[in-house]
Amino acid sequence: MFLIVGAAIAYARSGEAAQRLRIDPGRIVLVGHSMGSFTALQAGARDPRVKAIAVIASWSPVLAGETAARDADARKRGQDAF
């Protein structure tokens, strides 16, 4: 997943795309919602080209795992989702 984000950043920073889409290549911001927020945080932490990250209703596999460990109903819902 992080490779896809990196490829999107590289595309956005390319001269042709930046000009056509009116992107400032020096001011790349990632925005993510739910599981996408986890991806935005992880990818942004690894990529110095990212200047800011915004998350909405962030999801964390650590917290999800802790909830599933404590709550059998949450564990069942998680298993049913996949």
N, C-alpha and C positions, 0 to 999 in steps of 0.2 A: 504494500500500500504506500509506503514512504517513497518508493521509487516513482510511483505515479505522481505524487505531489511534487517531487523534485523535477520530473519531466514537465509538469505544468508550469512550474516556476521558470525553468529554462526557456520554455516557449514564450511565456509572458515577457521575459527579459530580452528575447531576440529582437533585433532592430526592426524587422518587418512587422512583427506582431505588435510590438510596443507602439510603433507609429500608427498602425491601422486601428488598434484598439484604444489609443490614447492612454497608454500605461506609462507611469514613471517607473522605470526599472529599478531605481534606487529606493523605492518606497513600497515594497511588496508586503502585503498583509494577508494572513490566513484567517479565515472564519470557518468555524465548524459547529455543528449541532449534534448533540447526542454522541453516538459513536464517532461521528466525524470530528467532534471536538477533541476526542482523544487522539485521533490521527493528526489533526492540526497542531496540537501541543507537541506530540512526538516529532513530527516532521520539522516544525519550527525550531525546536530545541537543537536539532541536528544541522540546520542550514543557516549559516550566517547571513545569507541574502534576505532572510525574513526579518522585517523591522518590527512587526507587532503581530499578536495573535489575539483573536477574540473568540470566546466560546459561549455557547448558549446551551443550557441544560446539559452540562458536561456528564460524560459517562466514564467510568473507570473500571477496568477489569478487576482491580484489587478490591474495590468496594462491592462490586457485583459478587465476587467470590465470597467475601465476608458475609454478605446478606444471604447468599445461598447456603452457606455453612450453618447459619443460625436459624433459617426459616425454610422448613420443608416445602411450604406452598410456593415460595419464591424459587426454590430449586426446581420444582416441577414446572413452573411457568417458563423458566430458562431452558429447560430441556425440551419443552413443547415448541419453543420458538425456533429450534433448529431441527 
